[in-house]
Amino acid sequence: MAQNEIIRMDAVDFIYSPRSPFENRVLNQCCLSVTEGEIHGILGGTGAGKTTLAQLIGGLLKPTAGTMTVSLSHRPGGIGIGYVFQYPEHQLFAETVYEDISYGMKEMGLSADEIRQRVEWVCSFLELKSSYMTRSPFSLSGGETRKVALAGVLVLKPEILILDEPTVGLDPRSRSDFAAHLLNIHREERFTMIIVTHDLDLVSLFSRVSLINEGRLVFTGTPDGLFRDSDLLHLVHLKRPLYLDIAHLTGVLPSGLSQVRDKRAVLDLLASKLGGRGAGA
C-alpha cells in the first residue's frame, strides 16, 4: 500500500448467493484507495452497491474475488472500525440512552470514570441533552436517535468511521445540523471517515468522492471534478445541488468547493453576497 493509504481495494467482486439460482453480482472489478484522515464519500443511486461496498470495508462481508487491505494501527483505548448503520434502530437496544452509549466501552473493559468522561464528551459534542440519558433511545426524535447511534460508536475512538446514509429520513434543518456535527468531529478527531450517501448536499464535506453505478466504480476524485462532469452526473441520474449552481452563477464560488467544507458555509457566503442574513442566523 502507498504511504498514508489506509484502505485499498483491487479488482474486488462481490456476489450474493454465488453458484445458486439466486446469484446476484453486486460489485464488479472495484478498485478504491482511501488516504488516512480523509473524509471519503461513496455516492450512487438506490441499488448501485454503495452499502455492500461499505460493508466490505467494514469487514462485515468478504470479497468474492479480488483483494482488500485495511491498515490499522490498533491504538490502545480504541477500535479499528466503527460502523453506523442506515437505520439507527438496528444498533440500539439498551433500556436507556446512557446504557446504549456506554455498552461498547464496558465490553472493552474501560473503567467507570473513563466511560463517564467519554459519554460526557460525546454528548457535549453532539449536543445531546443530559436529560436524555435516562430515557429510552426509542423515545427520541429521528435526528436525536441518529445522534445516539453515532455517539455509541464515537466513544469507542475508531480509526475508521463508516456511516451508511446518515441523513436519510431527516428534515432539511436536521440534515444540515448533522452534517455540521460530522465535520466538527472530524476536525477534532482526525480519523478516516467513509460516508455512504445519495444526498448531494453532503458532498461539500468530502475530501474525495467515489461514484458507483451498477456495481462499478465509475469515478473517484474531488467533489469539484465530479460536479464539472455533467455527462457523468446525468448517466447516474444525479444533479448538482441548486445552491451550488446559484453560488457559481453569482461568483461566490468561482474556483469550486475547495473554499468551503459544508453547505451552511456556502449559504452564508451567498447571504453575504446578496445582502441577507447568514444561514446560521
JOQUIZI-V612767 format. One record per run of one state. SS is the DSSP state (hx for helix, st for strand, lp for the rest). FROM is the first residue (numbers start at 0). TO is the last residue. If there is no record, write none. Layout:
SS FROM TO
SS FROM TO
//
This chain:
lp 0 3
st 4 15
lp 16 22
st 23 34
lp 35 37
st 38 42
lp 43 48
hx 49 56
lp 57 63
st 64 69
lp 70 77
st 78 83
lp 84 86
hx 87 89
lp 90 95
hx 96 107
lp 108 110
hx 111 125
lp 126 128
hx 129 133
lp 134 135
hx 136 138
lp 139 140
hx 141 153
lp 154 156
st 157 163
lp 164 170
hx 171 188
lp 189 190
st 191 196
lp 197 198
hx 199 204
lp 205 206
st 207 212
lp 213 214
st 215 220
lp 221 221
hx 222 227
lp 228 228
hx 229 234
lp 235 240
hx 241 248
lp 249 255
hx 256 258
lp 259 261
hx 262 273
lp 274 280
//
